């Protein structure tokens, strides 16, 4: 794990530097400042690092994935900015600081979110060392994962879940598969495509990512329940206060933990089936993401 | 002009049908319904038709531009949905109907706007008859025109214009060049790229589009001042009530009209310099857009 933590740190620093370059000040100043505020705020960079580690696991240069990885991270960041808005989750805190609309006002926060989302596609479609064929497939994968068939659809489902109505058997899993699962899934898929995965490897890695996504979400729900503002850097017990369905609330804490462990196991099995030249970091990140405390 | 109006009608019907196919209901139903509400609402489809006419003016099949044209129209539609929100322009009416947030609530309107924007990139990056090289350039052009270097930047500048402060000489033109000019400019540029324009043709057509964009905006400002809810399908005198700077307000009505005519003339000169195989519709649309009453 020590070697992985060191690799993770390098990966995070690499993404941080690339995002800082992408978000250096431009005019209009206030818009770029609001974009940078929510994109350069000490996020853990899980999705972009996961993308780069997947490219690396296939034996390719992880730096090839940098533009798409940054694009994906900007999409994650925009989704948090809009999610925090008064009309949606109405959250005043994010990563230990005032949320974007608390800092810049609602109008600027809406615009900054729109700008981050659009700029993500500007980054991942820009000329670079990857062929046009690979870049267009990657941009399409990202758009599909983030849009109404993916993350936006999941956010809508989340909004529509009625805490007073009984929950259908797969409703929670389906909502999360879209809302949070799709961005993790596409991180791995894009990393694989950039790394030159065969169709069979892409399929196995997709299963790996889907299982990892469920495990990640279960841990997120558990941490929301058991963490503190200090340990999380965001408002804890938010789900309880918003009367949201979560894994521990629906299944109980211990069964949810067990479900999480089963997903990690399934993810590792799929990873094994992908027969990658260097699967070690992908194995390590699965453990890391599901044993985290924040 | 009669022949052009007939061509325009065909073009609009073609875009309408393509948008209807792209926006046929999916799950979650309410999200797609809110997206369709603001994208299938009898808009004039100026930008997508302009893109297709540019492709056609170069002697290529205008249908090649359909996915990018629909993408651009969805971006235009999303910008209106977010622009109408209470935190921004706070407008209750759009094209003669309640605005999106009045119909679906603010949370759904924010999500529907995000979904339209993301879906636009899903459409224009999808596999199709155009080469990956052309599709990636087109997607990049659209992202750059719509994002913080383009439309989003212009919206920010618009918000920051202080109606009580004196206006710098080019401030209004610069704001409009980004806020509304960029989407018209990119409509023409993408149509040209898809049609196989030479670099010189692309440059001349870019000038055509920029001049047309200024003329279009001047007319928009004048119509806002002189139109009615019935003739416009949206709240008139909105700029006056919001104390916004506009061309007629800054320069006077007659001088603004004169500026508009000068821009059309410059646009037509640039169009002539592009030496296209079939420039007629682009000439006609320049007259049409600047002589319109709504």
Interface residues (C-beta under 8 A of the other chain):
Chain A: X26 X27 X28 X30 X31 X32 X35 X78 X82 X85 X87 X88 X105 X106 X107 X108 X110 X111 X113 X114 X115 X117 X118 X119 X121 X122 X125 X126 X127 X131 X132 X133 X135 X136 X139 X140 X142 X143 X144 X146 X147 X148 X149 X152 X153 X155 X156 X157 X159 X160
Chain B: X26 X27 X28 X30 X31 X32 X35 X78 X82 X85 X87 X88 X105 X106 X107 X108 X110 X111 X113 X114 X115 X117 X118 X119 X121 X122 X125 X126 X127 X131 X132 X133 X135 X136 X139 X140 X142 X143 X144 X146 X147 X148 X149 X152 X153 X155 X156 X157 X159 X160
